Amino acid sequence: KGTIVLSCEQGGVLFRPTLEFGDQAALDDESVTQHLIGFGTQGYLPLGDPLDPIEVQDGRLSARFLLDAQQVKELTHAPSVGYAARLRGPRTMVAFRIDAAAPDREKIKAFVARCAR
């Protein structure tokens, strides 16, 4: 389970996923070896390094990423957007996806257009 917040900062679109992992007390900022973003039915693709240190608090993991031009393009057309964290240890990955119906994609396109100004 998770949420995604988009914002306009640093001359581009920032992607801030928050992943709820519940009572996995062993999960911390050192547990994540890679961050990924998913669009539609595609697999997950690597994100760049987080802009800030990863936040792990109260059963939630959150980080901010500046999306590149191709990721922004995919974001405006994808029927869903997701985030995954590849982990060390026996559990290899935790992930979530959020569906984006046609009206939501139109809102995302308008948001991205405002960011580009």
C-alpha positions as CSV (number, residue, x, y, z in Angstrom):
1,K,0.0,0.0,0.0
2,G,1.3,3.5,-0.8
3,T,0.7,7.0,-2.0
4,I,2.4,9.2,-4.6
5,V,2.8,12.9,-4.5
6,L,3.9,15.0,-7.5
7,S,5.3,18.5,-7.2
8,C,7.0,21.1,-9.3
9,E,10.4,21.9,-7.9
10,Q,14.0,22.3,-9.1
11,G,12.8,23.0,-12.6
12,G,11.0,19.7,-13.1
13,V,8.6,17.2,-11.7
14,L,9.3,15.6,-8.4
15,F,8.0,12.2,-7.5
16,R,7.5,11.3,-3.9
17,P,6.3,7.8,-3.2
18,T,5.4,6.7,0.3
19,L,5.4,3.0,0.9
20,E,3.6,1.6,3.9
21,F,5.4,-1.5,5.0
22,G,3.7,-2.0,8.4
23,D,5.5,-3.8,11.2
24,Q,8.7,-4.8,9.4
25,A,10.8,-3.3,12.0
26,A,14.0,-4.4,10.3
27,L,13.4,-2.2,7.4
28,D,15.4,1.1,7.5
29,D,17.1,3.5,5.1
30,E,20.1,1.1,4.8
31,S,17.8,-1.8,3.7
32,V,17.0,-0.2,0.3
33,T,19.5,-1.0,-2.5
34,Q,17.5,0.4,-5.4
35,H,14.5,2.6,-6.1
36,L,12.3,1.9,-9.2
37,I,9.3,3.4,-10.9
38,G,6.6,1.5,-12.9
39,F,4.3,2.7,-15.7
40,G,1.3,0.7,-16.8
41,T,2.0,-2.9,-17.5
42,Q,5.8,-2.3,-18.0
43,G,8.1,-3.7,-15.5
44,Y,9.8,-1.4,-13.0
45,L,12.6,0.9,-14.2
46,P,15.4,2.4,-12.1
47,L,15.0,5.9,-10.6
48,G,17.9,8.2,-10.0
49,D,19.3,8.7,-6.5
50,P,16.9,10.3,-4.0
51,L,17.2,14.1,-3.6
52,D,17.2,13.7,0.2
53,P,18.0,10.9,2.6
54,I,15.3,8.3,2.6
55,E,12.8,8.8,5.4
56,V,11.7,5.7,7.4
57,Q,9.3,6.3,10.2
58,D,6.1,4.8,11.7
59,G,6.0,1.9,9.2
60,R,6.5,4.1,6.1
61,L,9.3,4.6,3.7
62,S,9.4,7.8,1.7
63,A,11.9,9.5,-0.7
64,R,11.9,12.3,-3.3
65,F,13.1,11.9,-6.9
66,L,13.5,14.3,-9.8
67,L,12.0,12.6,-12.9
68,D,13.8,12.7,-16.2
69,A,12.1,13.8,-19.4
70,Q,11.3,10.2,-20.5
71,Q,9.8,9.4,-17.1
72,V,7.7,12.5,-17.2
73,K,6.4,11.5,-20.7
74,E,5.5,8.0,-19.4
75,L,3.8,9.5,-16.4
76,T,1.4,11.5,-18.5
77,H,0.3,8.5,-20.6
78,A,0.4,5.5,-18.2
79,P,-2.8,3.8,-16.9
80,S,-1.0,3.2,-13.6
81,V,2.1,4.5,-11.8
82,G,4.0,2.5,-9.2
83,Y,7.0,2.5,-7.0
84,A,9.2,-0.4,-5.8
85,A,12.1,-0.6,-3.4
86,R,14.6,-3.4,-3.9
87,L,15.8,-4.6,-0.6
88,R,18.7,-6.5,1.0
89,G,18.0,-9.7,2.6
90,P,15.4,-12.5,2.0
91,R,12.6,-10.2,0.8
92,T,13.8,-8.9,-2.5
93,M,11.3,-6.1,-3.3
94,V,8.3,-4.3,-1.9
95,A,6.1,-2.4,-4.3
96,F,2.7,-0.7,-5.1
97,R,0.8,0.7,-8.1
98,I,-1.9,3.3,-8.3
99,D,-4.4,3.2,-11.2
100,A,-4.8,6.4,-13.2
101,A,-8.1,6.5,-15.1
102,A,-8.4,8.7,-18.1
103,P,-9.6,11.8,-16.1
104,D,-6.7,11.4,-13.8
105,R,-4.2,11.2,-16.7
106,E,-5.7,14.5,-18.0
107,K,-5.1,16.1,-14.6
108,I,-1.5,14.8,-14.6
109,K,-0.9,16.1,-18.2
110,A,-2.2,19.6,-17.1
111,F,0.0,19.5,-14.0
112,V,3.1,18.6,-16.0
113,A,2.3,21.3,-18.5
114,R,2.2,23.9,-15.6
115,C,5.5,22.6,-14.3
116,A,7.2,23.1,-17.6
117,R,6.4,26.8,-17.7
